[in-house]
Amino acid sequence: MTQAIGIHWGNTGNIHWLGHDLIWTSQVALRGAPKPELLRGLDGARYHLTHLGLAAQEPILNSLINEAQTMPETAMSREWRNGFSGKISRLVTEVGKLVTKNQPDFEKDVS
């Protein structure tokens, strides 16, 4: 197993809150939250991503932030929100893959 270099795996609080902020933002997007709420969640995720050293994921998150910033709130339709939430979910999945690769004894199926 190869570990990603430069990632601060000891920052477990940042791992938790990165996941929290991304999932929270995905959920509030689906529930029709105003644009400032989406940006608040993404800014929190960026903070934690940076403190983890997950540079490979930064372009994806920055793209999401840019999309939310430039999208007029009146254009944030149900369809756009569904797609935006899906993009966030894919980022959560990618981060999850990195985190589980770092734990050699990780077992996905515990039943």
Helices and strands as residue ranges (DSSP letters): H 12-30, H 35-52, G 55-57, H 58-70, G 73-75, H 78-102
